[in-house]
Amino acid sequence: MSEESLAHDARPEPPDALPEYAERVLEVAELIPPGRVMTYGDVAEWLEEGGPRQVGRVMALYGGAVPWWRVVRADGMLLPGHELRALDHYRTEGTPLKEASRAAEGHLPRLDMRRARWDGGGRAEAHT
């Protein structure tokens, strides 16, 4: 390895720079059409890197600037602590929901994953 490449590798990233993986996750979140969702695992699979936990961590740390409500748990449960904000987005966008049973905590609906899940709609061929 050359001294030049070593010096380049040793340079710290600017403090406001996002890690490359986080940028890629957020780019996928922005591709998801209104009214559709992808699971954390779907995003990782689409990127062919990481897993649901890594995607969830990126969304927790950096997801506020993208449509975070479109990256969801596989069971369709609304994100704890953000249920009402997410529900407002889902209703505005027409995202398919399943009505909550009376036994459900807080009587909140779930996402209808069968109808709301987005597979990338052919864009997977163009990802990097």
LOFI-585759 format. One line per field, with one value per residue (C-alpha): x, y, z; residue number from 0; residue in one letter. Coordinates in steps of 0.2 Angstrom, whole numbers, plus 5000, padded with zeros to 4 digits. Layout:
BEGIN
px <- (X	...);
py <- (Y	...);
pz <- (Z	...);
pos <- (NUM	...);
code <- (a	...);
This chain:
BEGIN
px <- (5000	5007	5010	4997	4984	4988	4987	4970	4963	4969	4959	4944	4927	4919	4909	4892	4896	4885	4892	4891	4879	4868	4867	4862	4848	4841	4841	4831	4819	4817	4813	4798	4782	4769	4756	4769	4782	4797	4803	4820	4825	4818	4829	4845	4841	4838	4855	4863	4872	4868	4852	4836	4845	4858	4844	4834	4849	4852	4834	4834	4850	4847	4830	4821	4825	4817	4800	4804	4787	4789	4802	4794	4793	4789	4774	4765	4765	4767	4784	4783	4784	4779	4763	4752	4764	4766	4747	4744	4756	4748	4731	4737	4746	4732	4743	4733	4729	4721	4709	4714	4705	4698	4711	4725	4735	4729	4717	4729	4728	4743	4749	4742	4759	4751	4745	4757	4773	4784	4797	4807	4796	4811	4822	4833	4842	4848	4854	4872);
py <- (5000	5017	5031	5041	5028	5026	5045	5045	5031	5039	5055	5057	5060	5077	5076	5079	5065	5050	5033	5026	5012	5025	5035	5020	5015	5032	5032	5017	5024	5039	5027	5019	5026	5035	5022	5008	5001	4990	4980	4983	4966	4971	4986	4976	4962	4975	4983	4965	4971	4971	4965	4971	4977	4987	4996	4999	5007	5018	5023	5027	5038	5046	5043	5059	5068	5054	5046	5035	5028	5018	5007	4996	4980	4964	4961	4977	4984	5003	5009	5011	5029	5035	5026	5042	5051	5036	5033	5051	5048	5031	5038	5053	5042	5029	5015	4999	4996	4982	4988	4984	4971	4977	4966	4976	4988	5005	4999	5004	4997	4987	4989	4977	4970	4959	4974	4988	4980	4986	4975	4989	4988	4984	4997	4984	4981	4999	4999	5001);
pz <- (5000	4996	5008	4999	5001	5019	5022	5013	5023	5039	5036	5047	5039	5042	5058	5048	5035	5035	5034	5017	5022	5031	5015	5005	5017	5017	4998	4998	5010	4998	4984	4993	4985	4996	5002	5001	5014	5015	5030	5038	5031	5014	5013	5019	5006	4992	4997	4998	5014	5032	5040	5049	5064	5055	5044	5060	5068	5053	5053	5072	5070	5054	5047	5052	5036	5025	5025	5040	5042	5025	5033	5045	5056	5047	5058	5053	5070	5071	5077	5096	5102	5085	5082	5080	5069	5058	5057	5052	5037	5033	5032	5022	5009	5009	5015	5018	5036	5046	5059	5077	5087	5103	5112	5103	5115	5112	5098	5085	5067	5059	5042	5030	5024	5011	5002	5007	5005	4990	4982	4973	4957	4946	4953	4961	4945	4946	4964	4968);
pos <- (0	1	2	3	4	5	6	7	8	9	10	11	12	13	14	15	16	17	18	19	20	21	22	23	24	25	26	27	28	29	30	31	32	33	34	35	36	37	38	39	40	41	42	43	44	45	46	47	48	49	50	51	52	53	54	55	56	57	58	59	60	61	62	63	64	65	66	67	68	69	70	71	72	73	74	75	76	77	78	79	80	81	82	83	84	85	86	87	88	89	90	91	92	93	94	95	96	97	98	99	100	101	102	103	104	105	106	107	108	109	110	111	112	113	114	115	116	117	118	119	120	121	122	123	124	125	126	127);
code <- (m	s	e	e	s	l	a	h	d	a	r	p	e	p	p	d	a	l	p	e	y	a	e	r	v	l	e	v	a	e	l	i	p	p	g	r	v	m	t	y	g	d	v	a	e	w	l	e	e	g	g	p	r	q	v	g	r	v	m	a	l	y	g	g	a	v	p	w	w	r	v	v	r	a	d	g	m	l	l	p	g	h	e	l	r	a	l	d	h	y	r	t	e	g	t	p	l	k	e	a	s	r	a	a	e	g	h	l	p	r	l	d	m	r	r	a	r	w	d	g	g	g	r	a	e	a	h	t);
